Amino acid sequence: MPNFIIPIEIQHREIHAACILALEAIKKGWTVYIGQKQQIWPFIKYFPNSFFYLKSIVPGEIKNLEKIKSNGHAISTLDIEGLILSNGDFGVYKRYSNLSLVFADIVFFWGKKSHYYPVLSCFPDIKNKAVISGSPVVDAWNIAKKKFVKKHNDDRKKILISVNFARADKKLKKVRKEYEAFYSGINDTKSENNKNNENILDLEYELKEKSFEIFTDIIPKIAKKFIEHKIVVRPHPEENKDFWIKYLAEYENIEINNSETTSDQLLDCDIFIHFNSTMSIQSRFLNKTTIMYNTIKDEKLLKVISPITQNVSIICDHEDELYYVIKNYENKKLNYATDINDYIEMNYDKQDNGNSIKILDNISSFDFPNAQKKDKTDSIEAFLDFFIFHLKNFLIYLLALLSFILVFLKPKYRRFRGRYAIGKKKWPHLSKFQLLKVLKDVSLNKNSVNNLTIKKHYSGFFKINKINDR
């Protein structure tokens, strides 16, 4: 009986899709482990032989990939950010490397044009282990669409604005940039994505700073011009939400809200406005008027914007044009550059959760040896490794803080200064009750949830299987 492990990085972005995968795997009689990456990594050698489903295999996580394989596990991956790669080869090399791909047994892709072909052009050998499956994230969007019940207590037209400008945060800019460069392999001279691409990363950060200025200017103007509309501003989880609350406090028709799911907020709105946001794909999938507002004219900065986010959006490069589209958003003559089906594979025309099922079917057909190791994640040895893992992380954090004073520590440790603060935003506390609620939200069959046993480990991850499989 296979064991399936789903490590997650950002809870709000990945948990619903992960729960769909979990439910489909449990239907096959599998045991599923699901949790935040840092909750799972200390126990790699204590899990029974398992198939890991990773949200990425970035160059900076080679050590973990090597540890997973050396302990008798198999690796599959579907990059959670696969659709919104940075423009050109740089985006591919930030997410993959020849070395990281060696460890993968199966590499899944969102779609041909958007994801597979760009990666194939950089890594031709990927063909032998590639599967164009579509993403469980799209399955989650589809279920949310089926289950959504529109709120009737507010009849105003609704504009949802995504603000995704964590890179523009001056307090964390340097440490975030160093951390990103480390995990994308930019600082590794042996990596395909070496220092020659540092200038592209610099441009990406400059792009976010410029776009942050643009949105802090335009949001108040939209609020004043469309006073009869309700405007919901959704900050990225890594952003400083308090900034937006204080900055926009005087506008009664503005609500700052990132506590609801992206699906619920998009389904409840009429118009979605963004800058280079991953939500643009989701917005188009849900048939919402999708606008990318961008007044930047600098050619160097424009070249690093994802072509996908532009192609699925109505581009407005002047505020008068933006106001026109908002007023006439129901006009059928408002055209998009491309069809959403060009970018995402959808395998649920004949069955729900088709993308997830295709992924699991491919994993099932993989020649994986029968599980031999028992689950030892509750052993004393596992607890000691757990303790040592977190002690090391704490010491690294202290060294990162000391790097303010001890200059010689900066090259190796400074990038870890903001890890704790950023990590908390990525993964708020998740209780067994909250996980069960998500499982019910993504389930189309109540019985599939009622027959589950869910055990929370002291580290924070969950073990899930059928009641009769305990």
C-alpha positions in Angstrom: 0.0 0.0 0.0 1.7 3.3 -1.1 2.3 6.1 1.3 1.9 9.6 -0.2 3.6 12.7 1.4 2.6 16.3 0.4 4.8 19.0 1.9 3.3 22.5 1.5 5.0 25.9 1.6 2.2 28.5 1.5 -0.9 27.3 3.2 -3.6 29.5 1.6 -2.2 28.9 -1.9 -1.7 25.1 -1.7 -3.9 23.5 1.0 -7.1 23.1 -1.1 -5.4 21.4 -4.0 -3.3 19.3 -1.6 -6.5 18.1 0.2 -8.1 17.1 -3.2 -5.0 15.0 -4.0 -5.1 13.5 -0.5 -8.8 12.5 -0.9 -8.2 10.9 -4.3 -5.1 9.1 -2.9 -7.1 7.8 0.1 -9.7 6.4 -2.3 -7.0 4.2 -3.7 -6.2 3.0 -0.2 -3.1 5.1 0.3 -2.0 6.7 3.5 -1.4 10.4 3.2 0.9 12.7 5.2 0.3 16.4 4.7 1.9 19.4 6.3 4.2 22.4 6.0 7.7 21.6 4.6 9.5 22.4 7.8 7.2 20.1 9.8 8.1 17.2 7.4 11.8 17.6 6.6 13.1 16.4 10.1 11.3 13.1 9.6 12.3 12.1 6.1 14.2 9.0 7.2 11.4 8.0 9.7 8.6 7.9 7.2 7.7 4.5 5.6 8.8 4.2 2.0 6.7 6.9 0.3 6.1 8.9 -2.8 6.8 12.6 -2.2 4.7 15.1 -4.1 6.8 18.3 -4.0 5.6 21.8 -4.9 9.0 22.6 -6.4 12.5 21.2 -6.9 14.4 24.5 -6.9 18.2 24.5 -7.1 18.5 25.6 -3.4 16.9 22.4 -2.0 19.3 19.8 -3.4 20.2 18.6 0.0 16.6 17.7 0.9 16.1 16.0 -2.5 19.2 13.9 -1.9 18.0 13.0 1.6 14.5 12.0 0.3 16.0 9.7 -2.3 18.7 8.2 -0.1 16.1 7.1 2.4 14.2 5.0 -0.1 11.5 7.4 -1.2 10.4 8.4 -4.7 9.9 12.0 -5.9 7.3 13.6 -8.0 6.8 17.3 -8.5 4.5 19.9 -10.0 5.8 23.4 -9.6 3.1 25.5 -7.9 4.5 28.6 -9.7 4.9 26.8 -13.1 2.4 29.1 -14.9 4.0 32.4 -13.8 7.6 31.8 -14.6 9.7 34.9 -15.0 10.0 35.9 -18.7 12.5 33.8 -20.6 14.9 31.1 -19.6 15.7 32.9 -16.3 12.3 31.8 -14.9 12.9 28.2 -15.7 16.4 28.2 -14.1 14.9 29.7 -11.0 12.7 26.7 -10.5 14.7 23.8 -12.0 18.3 22.7 -12.5 20.0 19.7 -14.1 21.0 18.4 -10.6 17.5 18.9 -9.0 15.8 17.1 -12.0 18.1 14.1 -11.6 16.3 13.4 -8.3 12.8 13.6 -9.7 11.1 10.3 -10.8 8.1 12.1 -12.4 7.8 15.8 -13.3 4.2 17.0 -13.8 3.2 20.1 -15.8 0.3 22.5 -15.8 0.1 22.6 -19.6 2.1 22.3 -22.8 2.5 25.9 -24.0 2.7 27.6 -20.6 4.9 25.2 -18.6 6.2 22.1 -20.4 7.7 23.7 -23.5 9.7 26.4 -21.7 11.2 23.8 -19.3 11.8 21.3 -22.2 13.7 24.0 -24.1 16.2 24.4 -21.2 16.3 20.7 -20.2 15.6 18.4 -23.2 16.3 15.3 -21.1 13.1 16.0 -19.1 11.0 14.4 -21.8 11.5 10.9 -20.4 10.0 11.7 -17.0 7.5 14.5 -18.0 3.7 14.2 -17.7 1.4 17.0 -18.8 -1.2 16.4 -16.1 -2.8 19.8 -15.3 -2.8 21.0 -11.7 -4.9 20.0 -8.7 -5.0 23.7 -8.1 -7.3 24.0 -11.2 -9.4 21.1 -9.8 -9.8 23.2 -6.6 -11.0 26.2 -8.6 -13.5 24.0 -10.4 -15.0 22.6 -7.2 -15.1 26.1 -5.7 -17.0 27.3 -8.8 -19.5 24.5 -8.4 -20.0 25.0 -4.7 -20.0 28.8 -4.6 -23.1 30.6 -3.3 -23.2 34.3 -4.0 -23.7 36.7 -1.1 -26.9 38.6 -1.2 -26.4 41.1 1.5 -24.5 43.5 -0.8 -25.7 44.3 -4.3 -23.0 46.7 -5.2 -20.6 46.0 -8.1 -17.4 44.6 -6.7 -13.8 45.3 -7.8 -11.2 42.9 -6.4 -7.6 44.3 -6.4 -4.6 42.1 -5.8 -1.6 43.8 -4.2 1.4 41.5 -4.4 4.3 43.8 -3.5 6.2 41.9 -0.8 9.4 42.5 -2.8 8.9 46.3 -2.3 9.0 46.0 1.5 12.1 48.1 2.3 12.6 46.3 5.7 12.9 42.9 4.2 14.1 43.7 0.7 17.8 42.8 1.1 17.3 39.7 3.0 14.4 38.5 0.8 16.5 39.1 -2.3 19.5 37.2 -0.9 17.2 34.3 0.2 15.6 34.1 -3.2 19.0 34.2 -4.9 20.2 31.3 -2.8 17.2 29.0 -3.5 17.2 29.8 -7.2 20.8 29.0 -7.5 22.0 32.5 -8.6 24.8 32.5 -6.1 26.0 29.1 -7.2 28.7 29.4 -9.9 28.0 25.8 -10.9 24.3 26.5 -11.5 22.8 27.3 -14.9 21.2 30.2 -13.1 24.4 31.8 -11.9 25.4 35.4 -11.3 25.0 36.4 -14.9 21.3 36.5 -14.1 21.6 38.7 -11.0 20.7 41.8 -13.0 17.4 40.1 -14.0 16.6 39.6 -10.4 17.5 43.2 -9.7 15.1 44.3 -12.5 12.3 42.1 -11.0 12.7 43.9 -7.6 12.8 47.3 -9.3 9.6 46.3 -11.2 7.8 45.5 -8.0 8.9 48.8 -6.4 7.6 50.8 -9.4 4.3 48.8 -9.6 3.8 49.3 -5.8 4.0 53.1 -6.4 1.5 52.8 -9.2 -1.0 50.9 -7.2 -0.7 53.1 -4.1 -1.6 56.0 -6.5 -4.4 54.3 -8.4 -6.4 52.6 -5.7 -7.5 55.8 -3.9 -8.5 57.2 -7.3 -10.6 54.2 -8.2 -12.3 54.5 -4.8 -13.2 58.1 -5.4 -14.3 57.7 -9.0 -16.4 54.5 -8.4 -17.8 55.5 -5.0 -20.9 53.2 -5.6 -18.7 50.2 -6.1 -17.4 48.0 -3.3 -13.6 47.6 -3.6 -11.8 44.7 -1.9 -8.0 45.0 -1.7 -6.3 41.7 -1.2 -2.7 41.9 0.1 -0.4 38.9 -0.5 0.1 36.9 2.8 3.8 37.9 2.9 2.9 41.6 2.7 2.3 44.1 5.6 -1.5 44.1 5.7 -1.4 46.9 8.3 0.1 49.3 5.8 -2.9 48.9 3.5 -5.4 49.2 6.4 -3.8 52.5 7.5 -3.2 53.9 4.0 -6.7 53.3 2.8 -8.6 53.9 6.1 -10.4 57.0 4.9 -12.2 55.3 2.0 -15.5 53.8 3.2 -16.0 51.7 0.1 -12.7 49.9 0.5 -12.2 46.7 2.4 -8.8 45.1 3.1 -9.3 41.3 3.1 -7.0 38.4 2.5 -8.6 36.0 5.0 -11.0 34.4 2.4 -9.9 32.1 -0.3 -8.9 33.5 -3.7 -11.7 31.5 -5.3 -14.4 32.9 -3.0 -13.2 36.4 -3.5 -12.9 36.1 -7.3 -16.3 34.4 -7.6 -17.9 37.2 -5.6 -16.4 40.0 -7.6 -17.2 41.5 -11.0 -13.8 42.9 -12.0 -10.3 41.8 -11.0 -7.4 44.2 -11.2 -3.8 43.1 -10.8 -0.2 43.5 -11.7 1.6 40.4 -12.9 -0.4 38.2 -10.5 -0.9 34.5 -10.5 -4.5 35.2 -9.7 -5.0 36.4 -13.3 -5.1 32.8 -14.5 -7.6 31.9 -11.9 -9.7 35.0 -12.6 -9.9 34.1 -16.3 -10.8 30.5 -15.5 -13.7 31.8 -13.4 -14.8 34.0 -16.2 -14.2 37.3 -14.5 -13.2 40.6 -16.2 -9.4 40.5 -15.7 -7.4 43.7 -16.0 -3.7 44.2 -15.7 -2.9 47.8 -14.9 0.6 48.8 -15.9 1.8 52.3 -16.7 5.5 51.4 -16.7 7.2 52.5 -20.0 10.8 51.3 -19.2 11.6 48.7 -21.8 14.1 46.8 -19.5 11.4 46.5 -16.8 8.7 45.5 -19.3 10.9 42.6 -20.5 10.8 40.8 -17.1 7.0 40.7 -16.9 5.4 37.3 -17.4 3.9 37.1 -20.9 1.2 34.8 -19.5 -0.3 37.3 -17.0 -0.4 39.8 -19.9 -2.0 37.5 -22.4 -4.8 36.4 -20.1 -5.6 40.1 -19.2 -7.0 43.2 -20.7 -4.0 45.5 -20.5 -4.6 49.1 -19.3 -1.5 51.4 -19.5 -3.4 54.6 -18.6 -5.8 55.4 -15.9 -8.5 56.7 -18.3 -8.3 53.4 -20.1 -8.7 51.6 -16.8 -11.8 53.7 -15.9 -13.3 52.9 -19.3 -12.9 49.2 -18.9 -14.4 49.3 -15.4 -17.4 51.2 -16.7 -17.8 48.9 -19.7 -16.6 45.6 -18.3 -19.7 43.7 -19.6 -18.9 44.8 -23.2 -18.2 41.7 -25.3 -15.8 43.7 -27.5 -13.2 43.7 -24.7 -10.8 41.1 -26.0 -8.0 39.1 -24.4 -4.8 38.1 -26.3 -5.3 34.4 -25.8 -7.7 31.8 -24.5 -7.2 30.4 -21.0 -7.2 26.8 -22.4 -3.9 27.6 -24.0 -2.2 27.7 -20.6 -3.9 25.1 -18.3 -4.6 21.5 -18.9 -8.1 20.5 -17.8 -8.8 16.8 -17.4 -12.1 17.0 -15.6 -14.5 17.2 -18.6 -15.6 13.6 -17.9 -14.8 13.4 -14.2 -14.2 15.8 -11.3 -10.7 16.2 -10.0 -9.4 14.9 -13.4 -6.0 16.6 -13.0 -5.4 15.0 -9.6 -6.6 11.6 -10.8 -4.2 11.8 -13.7 -1.3 12.6 -11.4 -2.1 9.7 -9.0 -2.6 7.3 -11.9 0.8 8.1 -13.2 2.3 7.6 -9.7 0.4 4.3 -9.3 1.9 3.0 -12.6 5.5 3.9 -11.4 7.5 0.8 -10.5 8.0 1.6 -6.9 9.1 -1.2 -4.5 6.7 -2.4 -1.8 6.9 -0.4 1.4 9.4 -2.1 3.8 10.1 0.5 6.4 7.5 1.1 9.1 6.3 4.5 10.3 8.8 5.6 13.0 7.8 9.3 13.1 6.8 8.9 16.8 10.0 7.2 17.9 12.5 8.7 20.4 15.1 8.9 17.6 12.7 10.9 15.5 12.0 13.4 18.3 15.7 13.9 18.9 16.3 14.7 15.2 13.3 17.0 15.3 14.8 18.8 18.3 18.2 19.1 16.6 16.6 20.3 13.3 14.9 23.2 15.0 17.8 23.9 17.3 20.0 24.3 14.2 17.5 26.6 12.6 17.3 28.7 15.7 21.1 29.0 15.8 21.2 30.0 12.2 18.6 32.7 12.9 20.8 34.0 15.8 23.9 34.1 13.5 21.8 35.9 11.0 20.9 38.5 13.7 24.5 38.8 14.7 25.5 39.5 11.1 24.3 43.0 11.7 27.4 43.4 14.0 29.8 40.8 12.8 30.3 41.6 9.2 32.1 38.3 8.4 28.9 36.4 9.1 26.9 38.3 6.4 27.8 36.3 3.3 26.6 33.0 4.8 23.9 33.9 7.3 22.3 37.3 6.6 19.7 35.9 4.2 18.2 33.9 7.1 17.2 37.1 9.1 13.7 37.3 7.8 13.0 33.6 7.5 11.0 33.3 10.7 8.8 36.3 10.0 8.2 35.3 6.4 7.6 31.7 7.5 4.9 32.6 9.9 3.0 34.5 7.2 3.3 31.5 4.9 1.9 29.0 7.4 -0.5 30.1 10.1 -1.5 27.5 12.7 -3.6 24.7 11.3 -5.7 22.6 13.6 -7.3 19.2 12.9 -10.7 20.9 12.8 -9.5 23.4 10.2 -8.0 20.7 8.0 -11.2 18.7 8.2 -13.1 21.8 7.1 -10.9 22.2 4.1 -11.3 18.5 3.2 -15.1 19.0 3.4 -14.9 22.2 1.3 -13.1 20.4 -1.5 -15.1 17.1 -1.3 -18.0 16.4 -3.6 -18.9 13.3 -1.5 -19.6 13.7 2.2 -18.9 10.0 2.9 -15.3 10.3 1.7 -14.6 12.7 4.6 -16.7 11.0 7.2 -14.7 7.7 6.8 -11.3 9.3 7.5 -9.0 9.1 10.5 -6.8 12.1 10.9 -3.9 12.2 13.4 -1.9 15.3 14.0 1.8 14.8 14.8 3.6 16.9 17.4 5.6 18.5 14.6 2.4 19.8 13.0 1.9 17.5 10.0 -1.2 15.2 9.6 -1.5 11.5 8.9 -4.7 10.7 7.0 -6.2 7.4 5.9 -9.5 5.4 5.9 -10.8 4.3 9.3 -10.5 0.7 8.3 -6.9 1.1 7.2 -5.5 2.2 10.6 
